[in-house]
């Protein structure tokens, strides 16, 4: 009869396990624009025909044709310490999920005991010392199982699964950040090296001008005042060199640490100047909806909202009774020889009920706290969506304007070089004075330096767009 009652309880439990209290997660329906404000301009090819912009490649750096950049990115994805921390966090979340899943099944343990005790003479009057000695031996297997009638365990697994998904997306988002930082630093390095070359080349030209002025002073055609002005301009240009060399060294150190190496590890490999990688003229940004489905930071924020929603169900389940089944089968004897005999068998089975209805105030307080956490997670998700859209809109604007600035400054650099050359020729012919030459050379330096800086900012703006479009987690 007892067994029939236990089977009835188990049958009812199995019938009720499909019920889970608390809200089921539903993705929030947020207003998302159909397109970005700034559309990437399609670029003409060498024949003048319009070329469609390619979609963003998750491994965009491989298409830039720079083996050194690809090596640096691969090294960073392999050895960057921030990524190693994020990977460990993901492994931890995965382990916690496996642990939570075990709560759906009975917990089985085994144990054994051996004890020896002696009763006092008062407790066993008339018994000899030997008769008051008693040995006990036992071995058993115990099982306990929470009947998940109201979904507390299932909501726990659901919440931990969402946390695991969030940790995975955090890892992907950090990959994007690291790849973008490596690519941006590499572009800045090549740009700084170009600006350093420009400063040194202009210093050579200005030194030639100073030598010409000194020769004219010796011939009585110019004065010490002219020589001082020419020397002052040369020294001003030379002063740019140490600052640029310092910036190059700092960028090299940043790249080394990003790839998990000591700061000076890349100095020999990257010290030689090289041109900026050739970047695509345009990249298809797609639609905002596609972006939000691809951005790991948005996915992570939604996963945390899912976890917070599931935790409301965990707290709500405490309003209902918690049923547990417990059982034991084993053997006990006072002699090891009789330990596994039939008459030494022991067993135990019980159904336990734990209900916090008398402590409903605390339960409802925990539910309110879980509701507040879910509201905060919803706000965090909405903020992540807005920040992703803002990030991409800003990246599109920066790239469009940087390339426009780039074209203007390229023309200015070419014209200023021509003007400086002509001014020097006219000065040698006596058609203009030294001030015109110095002004032309100063303009040339500023224009060429500004062009080199603009090209760098155009390249880093392109990297910023790739990063905003979630390029950089192709592994």
RAHUHU-V443704 format. One record per backbone hydrogen bond with DSSP energy under -1.0 kcal/mol. CO is the residue of the C=O (numbers start at 1). NH is the residue of the N-H. If there is no record, write none. Layout:
co={CO CO}
nh={NH NH}
This chain:
co={1 2 3 4 5 6 7 8 9 10 11 12 16 28 43 45 49 54 57 58 59 60 61 66 67 68 69 70 71 72 73 74 75 76 80 81 82 83 84 85 86 87 88 89 90 91 92 93 94 95 96 97 98 100 101 102 107 109 111 113 115 117 120 124 128 132 134 136 137 138 139 140 141 142 143 144 145 147 150 151 152 153 154 155 156 157 158 159 160 161 162 163 164 165 166 167 168 169 170 171 172 173 174 175 176 177 178 179 180 181 182 183 184 185 186 187 188 189 190 191 192 193 194 195 196 197 198 199 200 201 202 203 204 205 206 207 208 209 210 211 212 213 214 215 216 216 217 223 224 225 226 227 228 229 230 231 232 233 234 235 237 240 241 242 243 244 245 246 247 248 249 250 251 252 253 254 255 256 257 262 266 267 287 288 289 291 291 295 296 297 298 299 300 301 302 303 304 305 306 307 309 310 311 312 313 315 316 317 322 323 324 325 326 327 328 329 330 331 333 335 336 338 341 342 344 346 348 350 352 354 356 359 360 361 362 363 364 365 366 367 368 369 370 371 372 373 374 375 376 377 378 379 380 381 382 383 384 385 386 387 388 389 390 391 392 393 394 395 396 397 398 399 400 401 402 403 404 405 406 407 408 409 410 411 412 413 414 415 416 417 418 419 420 421 422 423 424 425 426 427 433 434 435 436 437 438 439 440 441 442 443 444 445 446 447 448 449 450 451 452 453 454 455 456 457 458 459 460 461 462 463 464 465 466 467}
nh={5 6 7 8 9 10 11 12 13 14 15 16 19 30 51 48 45 284 60 472 62 63 64 70 71 72 73 74 75 76 77 78 79 80 84 85 86 87 88 89 90 91 92 93 94 95 96 97 98 99 100 101 102 103 104 105 144 142 140 138 136 134 124 127 132 119 117 115 333 113 331 111 329 109 327 107 325 149 21 155 156 157 158 159 160 161 162 163 164 165 166 167 168 169 170 171 172 173 174 175 176 177 178 179 180 181 182 183 184 185 186 187 188 189 190 191 192 193 194 195 196 197 198 199 200 201 202 203 204 205 206 207 208 209 210 211 212 213 214 215 216 217 218 219 221 222 220 227 228 229 230 231 232 233 234 235 236 237 238 239 240 244 245 246 247 248 249 250 251 252 253 254 255 256 257 258 259 261 260 265 270 271 291 292 293 294 295 299 300 301 302 303 304 305 306 307 308 309 310 311 313 314 315 316 317 318 319 320 354 147 352 145 350 143 348 141 346 139 137 338 339 341 344 345 332 330 328 326 324 322 359 363 364 365 366 367 368 369 370 371 372 373 374 375 376 377 378 379 380 381 382 383 384 385 386 387 388 389 390 391 392 393 394 395 396 397 398 399 400 401 402 403 404 405 406 407 408 409 410 411 412 413 414 415 416 417 418 419 420 421 422 423 424 425 426 427 428 429 431 430 437 438 439 440 441 442 443 444 445 446 447 448 449 450 451 452 453 454 455 456 457 458 459 460 461 462 463 464 465 466 467 468 469 471 470}
